[in-house]
Amino acid sequence: MVVLFNDPDQRRLVRDHPELLGDAVHEVLRWMPPFGLVERMTTRPVELSGTRLPAGAHVLAAIGSANRDETVFEQPDTFDLRRRRQPLVTFGYGEHACLVRAFIPAIVEGLVAGILDVHPGVRADPAEQPRPAGWAARYTARLCVDGLGDSADRATAPGPPG
């Protein structure tokens, strides 16, 4: 949401072409995965990039970097929801694939579609830019938005009775 709310061209593209929302979510998961590092342990002796590792060695894989591999992704540091889809390592793969791999993109897609449907003018507040943090776990502690207009009144829950 941070990147879509910060980039008016990408946000407009998703708003005007909702069929691209799945591509946008895929690109978000590539560009800023929720986890940048994943810890694994070798089960047998193995060689990794010329280094021999014994069984039981702890390995910290930088999956955030893998999703920006310039040999796989053209202009990897640029967010572009029109980018040709490539397999990601965001949720692992093969026997190490995370169980949420199938439903997290669907949840995020529904969330963003709902926000853009109710608040089509929403954008990141230019006076309070979001600051993603963390490397092992990526997060944005605070996302201030504006552009809610009259839709904010319709979306506000009623106050307590009396």
Number of C-alpha atoms within 10 A of each C-alpha: 18 19 17 22 22 18 13 15 12 18 23 16 17 21 18 11 10 16 11 15 20 17 20 27 21 22 23 21 20 26 21 22 24 18 18 20 19 16 10 13 13 13 11 11 12 14 10 9 6 7 8 11 16 14 12 12 15 13 14 13 14 16 21 24 17 18 24 19 14 12 9 12 17 12 13 18 14 12 18 16 22 12 16 10 12 12 10 18 17 24 19 14 12 6 6 9 13 12 10 9 13 11 10 14 18 12 12 17 19 14 13 17 17 12 14 20 14 15 19 18 19 21 23 21 15 11 9 12 14 19 11 14 11 11 15 18 12 16 15 12 9 12 16 14 19 16 14 17 12 10 15 13 10 11 11 8 8 8 6 5 4 3
